[in-house]
Amino acid sequence: MLHFVGGFVIGLLTGAVVFLYIKRFTTQTDKNQHLVQLEELSKLTGGLAHEIKNPLSTIKLTLDLVSEELEELGALQSEPSRAGGNDRALQRAYRQIGIIQKEANRLEQILEDFLHYIGRTELRLVSSDINELVGDMIDFYTPQAHSHSVTIRQGLSAEPLICRIDADMLKQVMLNLFINAQQALTNGGELMIRTDRQKNDAVIQISDTGRGIPPDQLPHIFDAYYSSRPRGSGLGLPTARKIIEAHNGTISVDSEPGKGTSFMIKLPLQIP
């Protein structure tokens, strides 16, 4: 069941990617037509993804109930003469249910990432200081960084960097980049966050001292469904780029294997 759902979701995602490429390489007249088709496809796949989430939630709930029943059964298994074979069978059942629960959670996350990726990026723009937003995210993430032996170093601009932004969406982008950096720092290390001004842009730079990205992978990291991690959805960075571009900004990456990775976000400043 779970393998079927996973394959079905990937099939839907592949269809969406095909339409994206068609849109990119057609004439302007054809682009309008394909944009309509892409919007219809997004609605269809989004609806299907929501429909898949319903039975998946039921599966997860049922697994939790079965796990609780097994725990009660194990607690009742008190007679020494019955403990041997039955106890081993219960332990195997616990492990198998744990595997299914883990895969169900993974499928749920794939669906969530997919829905974020295909959804319209409707921004709620408010004039905000990028320094304050970045500072808030650093405070929020610091406990998790410390729990993974990651030291955060920050250098925020002395002058306010006022931009028209959707704060919640930009926080989503930054959190994704923080988590990516943490995963690259397998044995701990440093996460550096800086803000600055470059001409008419506010700049956010997020760097780590992790393992870096191989040169052959670097051109593909913003491609949908491309992930260097075996269990990654491949939609985190494409969604981040989509959000930044919706702000009329840019996101770029520089990396050197064995030394680390640096992402740079540029957002247009609100000029008085």
TIDOMAR-17646 format. One record per residue (C-alpha): y, z, x; residue in three letters; residue number from 1. Coordinates in steps of 0.25 Angstrom, whole numbers, plus 5000, padded with zeros to 4 digits. Layout:
> Y; Z; X; ALA; NUM
...
//
This chain:
> 5000; 5000; 5000; MET; 1
> 5010; 5004; 5011; LEU; 2
> 5006; 4992; 5020; HIS; 3
> 5008; 4983; 5008; PHE; 4
> 5022; 4989; 5005; VAL; 5
> 5026; 4988; 5019; GLY; 6
> 5022; 4974; 5020; GLY; 7
> 5029; 4970; 5007; PHE; 8
> 5042; 4977; 5012; VAL; 9
> 5042; 4969; 5026; ILE; 10
> 5039; 4956; 5018; GLY; 11
> 5052; 4959; 5010; LEU; 12
> 5060; 4962; 5022; LEU; 13
> 5055; 4949; 5029; THR; 14
> 5060; 4941; 5017; GLY; 15
> 5074; 4947; 5018; ALA; 16
> 5074; 4944; 5033; VAL; 17
> 5071; 4929; 5030; VAL; 18
> 5082; 4928; 5020; PHE; 19
> 5092; 4934; 5030; LEU; 20
> 5088; 4924; 5041; TYR; 21
> 5089; 4912; 5030; ILE; 22
> 5103; 4918; 5027; LYS; 23
> 5107; 4918; 5041; ARG; 24
> 5104; 4903; 5044; PHE; 25
> 5108; 4895; 5032; THR; 26
> 5121; 4889; 5029; THR; 27
> 5132; 4896; 5021; GLN; 28
> 5129; 4890; 5008; THR; 29
> 5114; 4894; 5010; ASP; 30
> 5118; 4907; 5015; LYS; 31
> 5124; 4911; 5001; ASN; 32
> 5111; 4907; 4994; GLN; 33
> 5103; 4915; 5004; HIS; 34
> 5112; 4927; 5003; LEU; 35
> 5109; 4927; 4988; VAL; 36
> 5094; 4925; 4990; GLN; 37
> 5095; 4936; 5001; LEU; 38
> 5102; 4946; 4991; GLU; 39
> 5091; 4943; 4980; GLU; 40
> 5080; 4945; 4991; LEU; 41
> 5087; 4958; 4995; SER; 42
> 5087; 4963; 4980; LYS; 43
> 5072; 4959; 4978; LEU; 44
> 5067; 4966; 4991; THR; 45
> 5076; 4978; 4989; GLY; 46
> 5070; 4979; 4975; GLY; 47
> 5056; 4978; 4980; LEU; 48
> 5059; 4988; 4991; ALA; 49
> 5063; 4998; 4980; HIS; 50
> 5051; 4995; 4972; GLU; 51
> 5042; 4997; 4984; ILE; 52
> 5049; 5011; 4987; LYS; 53
> 5045; 5016; 4973; ASN; 54
> 5029; 5015; 4975; PRO; 55
> 5031; 5019; 4990; LEU; 56
> 5038; 5032; 4985; SER; 57
> 5026; 5035; 4976; THR; 58
> 5017; 5033; 4988; ILE; 59
> 5024; 5043; 4996; LYS; 60
> 5025; 5053; 4985; LEU; 61
> 5010; 5052; 4982; THR; 62
> 5007; 5053; 4997; LEU; 63
> 5015; 5066; 4997; ASP; 64
> 5007; 5071; 4985; LEU; 65
> 4994; 5068; 4991; VAL; 66
> 4998; 5074; 5004; SER; 67
> 5001; 5087; 4997; GLU; 68
> 4988; 5087; 4989; GLU; 69
> 4981; 5085; 5002; LEU; 70
> 4988; 5097; 5008; GLU; 71
> 4984; 5106; 4996; GLU; 72
> 4970; 5101; 4997; LEU; 73
> 4970; 5105; 5012; GLY; 74
> 4975; 5119; 5009; ALA; 75
> 4964; 5121; 4999; LEU; 76
> 4954; 5116; 5009; GLN; 77
> 4951; 5131; 5014; SER; 78
> 4936; 5132; 5015; GLU; 79
> 4931; 5131; 5029; PRO; 80
> 4919; 5123; 5025; SER; 81
> 4927; 5112; 5019; ARG; 82
> 4938; 5111; 5029; ALA; 83
> 4932; 5102; 5039; GLY; 84
> 4930; 5088; 5033; GLY; 85
> 4940; 5089; 5022; ASN; 86
> 4951; 5094; 5031; ASP; 87
> 4949; 5082; 5040; ARG; 88
> 4950; 5073; 5028; ALA; 89
> 4963; 5080; 5024; LEU; 90
> 4969; 5078; 5037; GLN; 91
> 4966; 5063; 5037; ARG; 92
> 4972; 5062; 5023; ALA; 93
> 4984; 5069; 5028; TYR; 94
> 4986; 5059; 5040; ARG; 95
> 4983; 5047; 5031; GLN; 96
> 4993; 5051; 5021; ILE; 97
> 5003; 5054; 5032; GLY; 98
> 5002; 5040; 5037; ILE; 99
> 5004; 5034; 5023; ILE; 100
> 5016; 5043; 5021; GLN; 101
> 5022; 5038; 5034; LYS; 102
> 5020; 5024; 5031; GLU; 103
> 5026; 5026; 5017; ALA; 104
> 5038; 5032; 5023; ASN; 105
> 5039; 5020; 5032; ARG; 106
> 5039; 5010; 5021; LEU; 107
> 5049; 5018; 5013; GLU; 108
> 5058; 5017; 5025; GLN; 109
> 5056; 5002; 5027; ILE; 110
> 5060; 5001; 5012; LEU; 111
> 5073; 5009; 5014; GLU; 112
> 5077; 5001; 5027; ASP; 113
> 5074; 4988; 5019; PHE; 114
> 5083; 4992; 5007; LEU; 115
> 5094; 4996; 5017; HIS; 116
> 5093; 4983; 5024; TYR; 117
> 5093; 4974; 5012; ILE; 118
> 5103; 4982; 5004; GLY; 119
> 5117; 4977; 5003; ARG; 120
> 5127; 4984; 5013; THR; 121
> 5137; 4988; 5003; GLU; 122
> 5147; 4996; 5011; LEU; 123
> 5156; 5008; 5007; ARG; 124
> 5167; 5006; 5017; LEU; 125
> 5175; 5018; 5020; VAL; 126
> 5185; 5020; 5032; SER; 127
> 5178; 5029; 5041; SER; 128
> 5179; 5034; 5056; ASP; 129
> 5167; 5029; 5063; ILE; 130
> 5168; 5041; 5073; ASN; 131
> 5166; 5050; 5061; GLU; 132
> 5154; 5043; 5056; LEU; 133
> 5147; 5042; 5069; VAL; 134
> 5150; 5057; 5072; GLY; 135
> 5144; 5060; 5058; ASP; 136
> 5131; 5052; 5062; MET; 137
> 5130; 5059; 5075; ILE; 138
> 5131; 5073; 5069; ASP; 139
> 5120; 5069; 5059; PHE; 140
> 5110; 5063; 5069; TYR; 141
> 5112; 5073; 5080; THR; 142
> 5101; 5082; 5075; PRO; 143
> 5091; 5071; 5074; GLN; 144
> 5095; 5066; 5088; ALA; 145
> 5093; 5080; 5094; HIS; 146
> 5079; 5081; 5088; SER; 147
> 5075; 5068; 5095; HIS; 148
> 5081; 5072; 5109; SER; 149
> 5093; 5062; 5107; VAL; 150
> 5106; 5066; 5113; THR; 151
> 5118; 5060; 5105; ILE; 152
> 5131; 5057; 5113; ARG; 153
> 5143; 5052; 5105; GLN; 154
> 5156; 5046; 5109; GLY; 155
> 5165; 5044; 5097; LEU; 156
> 5178; 5036; 5098; SER; 157
> 5191; 5045; 5099; ALA; 158
> 5198; 5036; 5089; GLU; 159
> 5194; 5035; 5074; PRO; 160
> 5186; 5022; 5071; LEU; 161
> 5189; 5019; 5057; ILE; 162
> 5180; 5009; 5050; CYS; 163
> 5177; 5005; 5036; ARG; 164
> 5162; 5009; 5035; ILE; 165
> 5151; 5013; 5026; ASP; 166
> 5148; 5026; 5033; ALA; 167
> 5134; 5028; 5027; ASP; 168
> 5129; 5015; 5031; MET; 169
> 5135; 5016; 5045; LEU; 170
> 5128; 5030; 5046; LYS; 171
> 5115; 5023; 5042; GLN; 172
> 5117; 5013; 5054; VAL; 173
> 5120; 5024; 5064; MET; 174
> 5108; 5032; 5060; LEU; 175
> 5099; 5021; 5062; ASN; 176
> 5105; 5018; 5076; LEU; 177
> 5103; 5033; 5079; PHE; 178
> 5089; 5033; 5074; ILE; 179
> 5086; 5021; 5082; ASN; 180
> 5092; 5027; 5095; ALA; 181
> 5084; 5040; 5093; GLN; 182
> 5071; 5032; 5091; GLN; 183
> 5074; 5024; 5105; ALA; 184
> 5076; 5038; 5111; LEU; 185
> 5061; 5042; 5111; THR; 186
> 5063; 5053; 5122; ASN; 187
> 5077; 5057; 5118; GLY; 188
> 5090; 5052; 5124; GLY; 189
> 5104; 5049; 5120; GLU; 190
> 5111; 5043; 5108; LEU; 191
> 5125; 5039; 5111; MET; 192
> 5135; 5036; 5099; ILE; 193
> 5149; 5031; 5102; ARG; 194
> 5161; 5025; 5094; THR; 195
> 5172; 5017; 5099; ASP; 196
> 5182; 5006; 5095; ARG; 197
> 5182; 4992; 5100; GLN; 198
> 5194; 4984; 5095; LYS; 199
> 5193; 4984; 5080; ASN; 200
> 5179; 4990; 5079; ASP; 201
> 5173; 5004; 5079; ALA; 202
> 5160; 5004; 5088; VAL; 203
> 5148; 5014; 5086; ILE; 204
> 5139; 5013; 5098; GLN; 205
> 5125; 5020; 5097; ILE; 206
> 5117; 5020; 5110; SER; 207
> 5104; 5027; 5115; ASP; 208
> 5097; 5029; 5128; THR; 209
> 5084; 5025; 5122; GLY; 210
> 5073; 5014; 5125; ARG; 211
> 5082; 5002; 5122; GLY; 212
> 5079; 4989; 5115; ILE; 213
> 5071; 4978; 5122; PRO; 214
> 5079; 4965; 5124; PRO; 215
> 5070; 4957; 5116; ASP; 216
> 5071; 4967; 5104; GLN; 217
> 5086; 4968; 5105; LEU; 218
> 5090; 4955; 5097; PRO; 219
> 5081; 4959; 5085; HIS; 220
> 5085; 4974; 5082; ILE; 221
> 5094; 4970; 5071; PHE; 222
> 5084; 4961; 5065; ASP; 223
> 5078; 4966; 5052; ALA; 224
> 5064; 4972; 5053; TYR; 225
> 5064; 4971; 5068; TYR; 226
> 5061; 4985; 5074; SER; 227
> 5056; 4989; 5088; SER; 228
> 5050; 5002; 5081; ARG; 229
> 5036; 5000; 5075; PRO; 230
> 5040; 5008; 5063; ARG; 231
> 5054; 5003; 5062; GLY; 232
> 5059; 4996; 5049; SER; 233
> 5068; 4986; 5057; GLY; 234
> 5079; 4987; 5047; LEU; 235
> 5088; 4999; 5053; GLY; 236
> 5096; 4990; 5063; LEU; 237
> 5097; 4978; 5054; PRO; 238
> 5102; 4987; 5043; THR; 239
> 5112; 4993; 5053; ALA; 240
> 5117; 4980; 5057; ARG; 241
> 5119; 4976; 5042; LYS; 242
> 5127; 4988; 5039; ILE; 243
> 5136; 4986; 5051; ILE; 244
> 5138; 4972; 5048; GLU; 245
> 5142; 4975; 5034; ALA; 246
> 5153; 4984; 5040; HIS; 247
> 5158; 4971; 5048; ASN; 248
> 5153; 4978; 5061; GLY; 249
> 5142; 4974; 5071; THR; 250
> 5131; 4982; 5078; ILE; 251
> 5125; 4978; 5091; SER; 252
> 5115; 4984; 5101; VAL; 253
> 5113; 4984; 5116; ASP; 254
> 5100; 4990; 5122; SER; 255
> 5093; 4991; 5136; GLU; 256
> 5079; 4995; 5136; PRO; 257
> 5077; 5009; 5142; GLY; 258
> 5092; 5012; 5142; LYS; 259
> 5095; 5012; 5127; GLY; 260
> 5102; 5005; 5115; THR; 261
> 5116; 5004; 5110; SER; 262
> 5121; 5000; 5096; PHE; 263
> 5135; 4996; 5094; MET; 264
> 5141; 4996; 5080; ILE; 265
> 5155; 4990; 5078; LYS; 266
> 5163; 4992; 5065; LEU; 267
> 5177; 4986; 5062; PRO; 268
> 5188; 4997; 5063; LEU; 269
> 5197; 4998; 5051; GLN; 270
> 5210; 4994; 5057; ILE; 271
> 5222; 5000; 5050; PRO; 272
//
